[in-house]
């Protein structure tokens, strides 16, 4: 009887232990709401668009479950009352302000920062990016005929440009784009040109009286819009 009792006790403990393991396994999988909150936090914190593979690895979840939660997150941000949206870009996902909020955001940012002054090489590099975006550092250097890595770093620090993912070519160089509000689908061409010209005119106006760069550099920049 004692042997039978001990055996039953061991079986009972084993069943209990298996139930605990099963509970822990189930609890280890995020709920949909927890998954959406985690995705929102990662996408907000990421400097570059976050891909599904990266998100799934970070959460330790299946890609199908992550994609389903991400689709719900995108839909929730698409509501009219939200001022930002989760947008698919460069093979991943990133947070952007909605086009209808660009004017008020631009006014707010302008009210915070002092008049912007740039060196002529920085202004010329900004012009290249604004007209050719998205454009990589090697492409910018080819257009200007000089190494522009230091200038691009300055423009990034001043938040005048932003990264736009990597170009799918050898070496996968980072692409850059001017940091002004993106146009709506209805007036993409005119809105993009207006924002571009406004950015360049504002920067050029603040640079009045500053020493100019070498004539060769100025000549190269003049050909940017052609």
C-alpha positions as CSV (number, residue, x, y, z in Angstrom):
1,X,0.0,0.0,0.0
2,X,2.9,2.4,0.9
3,X,4.5,1.7,-2.5
4,X,1.2,2.3,-4.3
5,X,0.7,5.5,-2.3
6,X,4.2,6.7,-3.1
7,X,3.6,5.9,-6.8
8,X,0.4,7.8,-6.8
9,X,2.0,10.7,-5.1
10,X,4.8,10.9,-7.6
11,X,2.2,10.7,-10.5
12,X,0.2,13.4,-8.9
13,X,3.2,15.6,-8.4
14,X,4.2,15.0,-12.0
15,X,0.8,16.0,-13.3
16,X,0.9,19.1,-11.1
17,X,4.3,20.0,-12.4
18,X,3.2,19.5,-16.0
19,X,0.2,21.8,-15.4
20,X,2.5,24.4,-14.0
21,X,4.8,24.2,-17.0
22,X,1.8,24.4,-19.4
23,X,0.5,27.5,-17.5
24,X,4.0,29.2,-17.7
25,X,4.1,28.3,-21.4
26,X,0.8,29.9,-22.1
27,X,1.7,33.0,-19.9
28,X,4.9,33.4,-21.8
29,X,2.9,34.2,-24.9
30,X,1.9,37.9,-24.9
31,X,-1.8,38.9,-25.2
32,X,-2.7,40.8,-28.2
33,X,-2.9,44.1,-26.3
34,X,0.5,43.5,-24.7
35,X,1.9,42.7,-28.1
36,X,0.5,45.9,-29.6
37,X,1.9,48.0,-26.7
38,X,5.3,46.4,-27.2
39,X,5.3,47.0,-30.9
40,X,4.3,50.6,-30.4
41,X,7.2,51.2,-28.0
42,X,9.7,49.6,-30.3
43,X,8.6,51.4,-33.4
44,X,8.7,54.7,-31.5
45,X,12.2,54.1,-30.1
46,X,13.7,52.8,-33.3
47,X,15.9,55.1,-35.4
48,X,15.3,53.1,-38.6
49,X,12.1,51.5,-39.8
50,X,11.6,48.2,-37.9
51,X,11.0,45.1,-40.0
52,X,8.7,42.2,-39.1
53,X,11.7,39.9,-38.6
54,X,13.3,42.4,-36.1
55,X,10.0,42.9,-34.3
56,X,9.3,39.1,-34.0
57,X,12.8,38.5,-32.7
58,X,12.5,41.2,-30.1
59,X,9.1,40.0,-28.8
60,X,10.0,36.3,-29.1
61,X,6.8,35.7,-31.0
62,X,5.7,34.2,-34.3
63,X,5.8,36.5,-37.2
64,X,2.1,35.8,-38.1
65,X,1.0,36.9,-34.6
66,X,3.2,40.0,-34.7
67,X,1.9,41.0,-38.2
68,X,-1.7,40.6,-37.0
69,X,-1.1,42.8,-34.0
70,X,0.8,45.3,-36.1
71,X,-2.0,45.5,-38.6
72,X,-4.4,46.4,-35.7
73,X,-1.9,49.0,-34.4
74,X,-1.7,50.6,-37.9
75,X,-5.5,50.7,-38.2
76,X,-5.9,52.2,-34.7
77,X,-3.4,55.0,-35.6
78,X,-5.2,55.6,-38.9
79,X,-8.3,57.0,-37.0
80,X,-9.0,60.7,-37.8
81,X,-8.5,61.8,-34.2
82,X,-4.8,60.6,-34.1
83,X,-2.1,63.0,-35.0
84,X,0.5,60.4,-35.9
85,X,0.5,57.2,-37.9
86,X,2.4,54.0,-38.3
87,X,3.6,53.8,-41.9
88,X,5.2,51.0,-43.9
89,X,8.5,52.4,-45.3
90,X,11.8,51.0,-46.6
91,X,10.7,47.4,-45.7
92,X,9.8,48.2,-42.1
93,X,7.5,50.4,-40.0
94,X,8.0,53.8,-38.5
95,X,6.0,56.5,-36.8
96,X,5.2,59.7,-38.7
97,X,3.1,62.8,-38.1
98,X,0.0,62.9,-40.3
99,X,0.2,65.2,-43.3
100,X,-2.7,67.3,-42.0
101,X,-0.6,68.1,-38.9
102,X,2.5,69.2,-40.7
103,X,1.8,72.9,-40.7
104,X,1.2,73.2,-37.0
105,X,4.2,70.9,-36.2
106,X,6.4,73.0,-38.5
107,X,5.3,76.2,-36.8
108,X,5.9,74.7,-33.3
109,X,9.4,73.5,-34.3
110,X,10.3,76.9,-35.8
111,X,9.2,78.6,-32.6
112,X,11.6,76.6,-30.5
113,X,14.8,76.8,-32.5
114,X,17.0,79.9,-33.1
115,X,17.6,81.1,-36.7
116,X,19.4,78.3,-38.4
117,X,22.8,79.1,-39.9
118,X,24.7,76.6,-42.1
119,X,28.0,76.6,-43.8
120,X,27.8,76.8,-47.6
121,X,28.8,73.1,-48.0
122,X,26.1,72.1,-45.6
123,X,23.5,74.2,-47.4
124,X,24.6,72.7,-50.8
125,X,24.4,69.2,-49.4
126,X,20.9,70.0,-48.0
127,X,19.9,71.2,-51.4
128,X,21.1,67.9,-53.0
129,X,19.1,65.8,-50.5
130,X,16.0,67.9,-50.9
131,X,16.0,67.6,-54.7
132,X,17.2,64.0,-55.1
133,X,15.7,62.3,-52.0
134,X,15.9,59.6,-50.9
135,X,19.6,59.7,-51.7
136,X,22.7,57.9,-50.2
137,X,25.9,59.5,-49.0
138,X,27.9,58.1,-51.9
139,X,25.4,59.5,-54.3
140,X,25.6,62.9,-52.6
141,X,29.4,62.8,-52.7
142,X,29.3,62.0,-56.4
143,X,27.1,64.9,-57.2
144,X,29.1,67.4,-55.1
145,X,32.5,66.0,-55.9
146,X,33.7,66.0,-52.3
147,X,33.3,63.7,-49.2
148,X,30.1,64.7,-47.4
149,X,30.0,62.4,-44.5
150,X,30.8,65.1,-42.0
151,X,28.3,67.5,-43.4
152,X,25.6,64.8,-43.4
153,X,26.3,64.2,-39.7
154,X,25.8,67.9,-39.0
155,X,22.5,68.0,-40.9
156,X,21.3,64.9,-38.9
157,X,22.3,66.5,-35.6
158,X,20.4,69.6,-36.6
159,X,17.4,67.4,-37.6
160,X,17.3,69.0,-41.0
161,X,17.5,65.5,-42.6
162,X,16.5,62.1,-41.5
163,X,17.4,58.5,-42.4
164,X,15.0,56.6,-44.8
165,X,16.1,53.0,-44.6
166,X,18.8,51.3,-46.6
167,X,19.1,51.1,-50.4
168,X,19.0,47.5,-51.7
169,X,22.4,47.7,-53.5
170,X,25.8,46.4,-52.7
171,X,26.8,47.6,-49.2
172,X,23.2,48.6,-48.4
173,X,24.1,52.3,-47.8
174,X,21.8,54.4,-45.7
175,X,19.4,56.7,-47.6
176,X,18.7,60.3,-46.4
177,X,15.8,62.6,-47.0
178,X,15.0,66.2,-46.0
179,X,13.1,66.5,-42.7
180,X,10.1,68.4,-43.8
181,X,6.4,67.3,-43.7
182,X,5.6,64.6,-46.3
183,X,2.8,65.5,-48.8
184,X,-0.6,63.9,-49.0
185,X,-1.4,61.6,-51.9
186,X,-3.7,64.1,-53.5
187,X,-1.1,66.9,-53.9
188,X,2.1,65.1,-53.5
189,X,4.1,66.9,-56.3
190,X,3.0,70.4,-55.4
191,X,3.2,69.9,-51.7
192,X,6.6,68.3,-51.8
193,X,8.0,71.2,-54.0
194,X,6.5,73.8,-51.7
195,X,7.9,72.3,-48.5
196,X,11.3,71.8,-50.2
197,X,11.5,75.4,-51.4
198,X,10.4,76.7,-48.0
199,X,13.1,74.8,-46.2
200,X,15.8,75.9,-48.6
201,X,14.6,79.5,-48.7
202,X,14.5,79.7,-44.9
203,X,18.0,78.3,-44.5
204,X,19.4,80.5,-47.3
205,X,17.9,83.6,-45.8
206,X,19.5,82.9,-42.4
207,X,22.8,82.4,-44.1
208,X,23.0,85.9,-45.6
209,X,26.3,87.5,-44.8
210,X,28.1,84.3,-44.1
211,X,31.3,83.6,-46.1
212,X,30.7,81.5,-49.3
213,X,32.4,78.3,-50.2
214,X,34.8,77.8,-53.1
215,X,33.4,78.7,-56.5
216,X,33.8,75.1,-57.7
217,X,31.4,73.8,-54.9
218,X,28.9,76.5,-55.7
219,X,28.9,75.6,-59.4
220,X,28.3,71.9,-58.6
221,X,25.4,72.8,-56.3
222,X,23.8,75.0,-59.0
223,X,23.4,71.9,-61.2
224,X,21.5,70.0,-58.5
225,X,18.0,70.8,-59.7
226,X,18.7,70.0,-63.3
